[in-house]
């Protein structure tokens, strides 16, 4: 255990950390590429480009609705897959969401009309949005405290690279159906790491302390070589549920030898969305952060997604919008 009860991450050396960071960064790049491909799919008709706008004869209102469907799905996918990640683990949540995101992003190339395109983009947004959220939490829990600033910067940098990759794909593949198909492929690279990425030790520790995992039966799902390390970190004396609860209570500063203390410890580990509103200071900070994110998102996506309407050089505009982000992340 580290300070304030934080579970030590599994990352043992620079090589292992770099590999995991690269994998999760590619995952974020896959989400970004899938999201910003719509700039070219719904661009105004131009010579040399085959857009869904032209093929389906989309009105501005229809374009806007389908355009927004992906981000509506993103809004729904974050809490849904966040709940899955807290309930069944980060590992199954991030890989299942990425797999489904890959499937439905690819299915966009098979749309037969505006309604089917709206539907597959909505579901793709739900899945890709969930993958985006859980991947970030997951890699942070696999990283050491001193690595987390670097982790966030690199992840954001790859998100910007995904914007550039979307522009490059649109140059090579002028058909919007080909664009949807090709832009879904980076997700395959991330999914190929399924057997090399362990479960989050923080999530495992929480489940053990709450008695939701019996002993160390699922520690092997994290990493067989560090199962003993998990036991050492958690100081588990036994494999049964009672021993786990007794240890959790002993670790708490306020814990007593009574059953109420043990119950209080378990309940303290189970957080809900309502916890964010139960304290005035937390609620205030939450509103401030949400306000900043809302304004940033409105500006960022408003400008980036309008690249197809700014000028005739839509590919160059989009590429440059991705490039200009990278220096900021490096700094």
C-alpha positions in Angstrom: 0.0 0.0 0.0 1.1 3.5 -0.8 0.3 6.7 1.0 -3.4 7.2 1.7 -4.2 3.6 0.9 -3.5 3.8 -2.8 -2.7 0.5 -4.4 0.6 0.3 -6.1 0.4 -0.2 -9.9 1.6 -3.3 -11.6 4.0 -1.5 -13.8 7.5 -2.7 -12.9 9.9 -1.1 -15.3 10.1 1.5 -18.1 9.8 -1.1 -20.9 6.6 -2.5 -19.5 5.2 1.0 -18.8 6.0 2.1 -22.3 4.4 -0.9 -23.9 1.1 -0.4 -22.0 1.1 3.4 -22.6 1.6 2.7 -26.3 -1.2 0.2 -26.4 -3.7 2.5 -24.6 -2.6 5.5 -26.7 -3.3 3.6 -29.9 -6.7 2.9 -28.4 -7.3 6.6 -28.0 -6.1 7.2 -31.5 -8.6 4.6 -32.7 -11.4 6.5 -31.0 -10.3 9.8 -32.4 -10.0 8.5 -35.9 -13.4 6.9 -35.8 -14.9 10.1 -34.5 -13.4 12.6 -36.8 -14.0 10.5 -40.0 -17.4 12.1 -40.1 -15.8 15.4 -41.2 -15.1 13.8 -44.6 -18.2 11.5 -44.7 -20.5 14.5 -44.4 -18.4 17.1 -46.1 -20.0 19.3 -48.8 -19.8 17.7 -52.2 -16.5 18.2 -53.9 -14.7 16.8 -57.0 -12.8 13.6 -56.1 -14.8 12.9 -52.9 -17.7 10.5 -52.6 -19.7 11.7 -49.5 -22.7 10.3 -47.7 -24.2 13.8 -48.1 -24.2 13.4 -51.9 -25.2 9.8 -52.0 -28.2 10.1 -49.7 -29.0 13.7 -50.7 -28.9 14.8 -47.1 -30.5 18.0 -46.0 -28.5 20.2 -43.6 -30.8 19.2 -40.7 -30.2 15.5 -41.6 -26.5 16.0 -41.7 -26.5 17.7 -38.4 -28.6 14.9 -36.8 -26.3 12.1 -38.0 -23.2 14.1 -37.3 -24.4 14.6 -33.7 -25.5 11.0 -33.2 -21.9 9.8 -32.5 -21.5 12.3 -29.8 -24.9 11.6 -28.3 -23.8 8.0 -28.1 -20.6 9.1 -26.5 -22.6 10.9 -23.8 -24.6 7.7 -23.1 -21.6 5.4 -23.3 -19.5 7.1 -20.7 -21.7 6.3 -17.7 -22.8 3.0 -19.0 -19.3 1.5 -19.6 -18.1 3.4 -16.5 -20.6 1.3 -14.5 -19.5 -1.9 -16.3 -15.8 -1.0 -15.4 -16.7 -0.5 -11.7 -18.8 -3.7 -11.6 -17.0 -6.2 -13.7 -13.6 -4.7 -14.1 -11.6 -2.3 -16.3 -10.3 -5.1 -18.5 -13.6 -6.5 -19.8 -15.1 -3.0 -20.0 -12.5 -1.5 -22.2 -12.0 -4.5 -24.5 -15.7 -5.2 -25.0 -16.4 -1.5 -25.7 -13.6 -1.3 -28.2 -14.7 -4.5 -29.9 -18.3 -3.3 -30.3 -17.0 0.1 -31.3 -14.9 -1.5 -34.1 -17.9 -3.5 -35.3 -20.4 -0.7 -35.4 -17.8 1.8 -36.9 -17.2 -0.7 -39.7 -20.9 -1.2 -40.1 -21.2 2.5 -41.0 -19.8 1.5 -44.4 -22.9 -0.7 -45.0 -25.5 1.9 -44.3 -28.3 2.0 -46.8 -29.9 5.3 -45.9 -29.9 8.2 -43.3 -31.8 6.2 -40.6 -29.5 3.2 -40.7 -26.5 5.5 -40.7 -27.8 7.4 -37.7 -28.4 4.2 -35.8 -24.9 2.6 -36.4 -23.2 5.9 -35.6 -25.2 6.3 -32.4 -24.2 2.8 -31.2 -20.6 3.3 -32.4 -20.5 6.5 -30.3 -21.8 4.7 -27.2 -19.1 2.0 -27.5 -16.2 4.3 -28.5 -17.1 6.8 -25.8 -17.0 4.1 -23.2 -13.7 2.8 -24.5 -12.3 6.4 -24.4 -13.3 6.8 -20.7 -12.3 3.4 -19.4 -9.0 3.3 -21.2 -7.9 6.6 -19.6 -8.8 5.4 -16.1 -7.3 2.0 -16.7 -3.9 3.2 -17.8 -3.8 5.7 -14.9 -4.3 2.8 -12.5 -1.6 0.8 -14.2 0.8 3.8 -13.9 2.8 5.1 -11.0 2.0 8.5 -9.5 5.1 10.1 -11.1 4.2 8.7 -14.5 0.6 9.9 -14.7 1.3 13.4 -16.1 3.4 11.9 -18.9 0.7 9.3 -19.5 -2.0 11.9 -19.9 0.1 14.0 -22.3 1.0 11.1 -24.5 -2.6 9.8 -24.6 -3.8 13.3 -25.7 -1.0 13.5 -28.3 -2.2 10.2 -29.8 -5.7 11.6 -29.8 -4.4 14.4 -32.0 -2.6 12.0 -34.2 -5.9 10.2 -34.8 -7.3 13.5 -36.2 -4.3 13.6 -38.6 -4.8 9.9 -39.5 -8.5 10.6 -40.4 -7.3 13.2 -42.9 -4.7 10.8 -44.3 -7.3 8.1 -44.7 -9.6 10.5 -46.5 -6.9 11.4 -49.0 -6.1 7.8 -49.8 -9.7 6.5 -49.8 -12.1 9.1 -51.4 -15.3 6.9 -50.8 -17.0 7.5 -47.5 -17.8 3.8 -47.2 -14.1 3.0 -47.6 -13.3 5.7 -45.0 -15.6 4.1 -42.4 -14.1 0.7 -43.0 -10.4 1.7 -42.9 -10.8 4.1 -40.0 -12.2 1.3 -37.8 -9.0 -0.8 -38.2 -6.7 0.9 -35.6 -9.0 -0.6 -32.9 -7.8 -4.0 -34.0 -4.3 -3.1 -32.8 -5.6 -2.3 -29.4 -7.7 -5.4 -29.1 -4.7 -7.6 -30.0 -3.2 -6.7 -26.6 -6.0 -8.4 -24.8 -3.8 -11.2 -23.3 -0.9 -8.9 -22.3 -2.8 -6.3 -20.3 -3.6 -7.2 -16.7 -6.6 -6.2 -14.7 -6.3 -3.0 -12.7 -4.8 -3.8 -9.2 -6.8 -1.0 -7.7 -10.1 -2.5 -8.9 -9.0 -6.0 -7.7 -8.1 -4.6 -4.3 -11.5 -2.8 -4.0 -13.3 -6.0 -4.9 -11.3 -8.0 -2.4 -11.9 -5.5 0.4 -15.6 -5.6 -0.3 -15.6 -9.3 -0.2 -16.8 -9.6 -3.8 -13.9 -11.8 -4.8 -13.2 -14.8 -2.7 -9.6 -14.8 -1.8 -7.1 -14.6 -4.7 -9.1 -16.7 -7.2 -9.1 -13.9 -9.7 -5.6 -12.5 -9.1 -4.4 -14.7 -12.0 -6.6 -12.6 -14.3 -4.3 -9.7 -13.4 -0.9 -11.3 -13.9 0.2 -14.7 -12.7 3.7 -13.5 -11.9 2.5 -10.8 -9.6 -0.3 -12.7 -7.8 2.0 -13.0 -4.8 2.7 -9.3 -5.1 -1.0 -8.6 -4.9 -1.4 -10.7 -1.8 1.6 -8.9 -0.2 0.2 -5.4 -1.1 -3.2 -6.3 0.3 -1.8 -8.2 3.3 -4.3 -10.9 2.9 -4.0 -13.5 5.6 -6.6 -15.8 4.3 -8.7 -16.6 1.2 -12.1 -16.5 2.7 -14.5 -13.6 2.8 -14.4 -13.1 6.5 -10.6 -12.7 6.5 -10.8 -10.1 3.7 -13.3 -8.1 5.6 -11.4 -8.3 8.8 -8.2 -7.0 7.1 -10.1 -4.2 5.4 -11.4 -3.0 8.8 -8.0 -3.3 10.4 -6.4 -1.0 7.7 -8.9 1.7 8.3 -7.8 4.4 10.8 -11.3 4.6 12.2 -12.0 0.9 12.2 -12.9 -0.9 15.4 -13.3 -4.6 16.1 -17.1 -4.4 15.8 -19.2 -5.5 12.9 -20.4 -2.0 12.4 -16.9 -0.8 11.6 -16.5 -3.6 9.0 -19.8 -2.7 7.4 -18.8 1.0 7.4 -15.6 0.2 5.6 -17.4 -1.8 3.0 -19.9 1.0 2.4 -17.2 3.6 2.2 -15.6 1.7 -0.7 -18.9 1.7 -2.7 -19.3 5.1 -4.3 -22.2 6.3 -6.5 -22.9 9.3 -8.6 -24.8 10.8 -5.7 -21.6 11.0 -3.7 -20.6 13.9 -6.1 -23.6 15.9 -4.9 -23.5 15.0 -1.2 -20.9 17.7 -0.4 -21.1 21.4 -1.2 -17.4 21.7 -2.0 -17.3 18.7 -4.2 -20.5 19.8 -6.0 -19.0 23.3 -6.6 -15.7 21.9 -8.0 -17.6 19.4 -10.2 -19.7 22.2 -11.7 -16.7 24.3 -12.3 -14.8 21.5 -14.0 -17.9 20.6 -16.1 -18.3 24.2 -17.2 -14.7 24.3 -18.3 -15.0 21.0 -20.2 -18.3 22.2 -21.8 -16.8 25.4 -23.1 -13.6 23.6 -24.2 -15.5 20.9 -26.0 -17.9 23.3 -27.6 -15.0 25.3 -29.1 -12.7 22.3 -29.9 -15.3 20.1 -31.6 -17.1 23.1 -33.1 -14.0 24.2 -35.0 -12.6 20.7 -35.8 -15.9 19.3 -37.1 -16.4 22.4 -39.3 -13.1 21.7 -41.2 -15.1 20.4 -44.1 -16.9 23.7 -44.5 -14.1 26.2 -43.9 -12.5 26.0 -47.3 -11.9 23.6 -50.2 -8.7 22.3 -48.6 -10.6 20.1 -46.2 -7.9 17.4 -45.9 -5.2 20.0 -45.2 -7.4 21.9 -42.7 -8.1 18.7 -40.8 -4.5 17.6 -40.7 -3.3 20.9 -39.5 -5.9 21.0 -36.7 -4.4 17.8 -35.4 -0.8 18.8 -35.8 -1.2 22.1 -33.9 -2.4 20.3 -30.8 0.7 18.2 -30.3 3.2 21.0 -29.2 0.7 21.9 -26.4 0.8 18.3 -25.0 4.6 18.2 -25.2 4.8 21.4 -23.2 
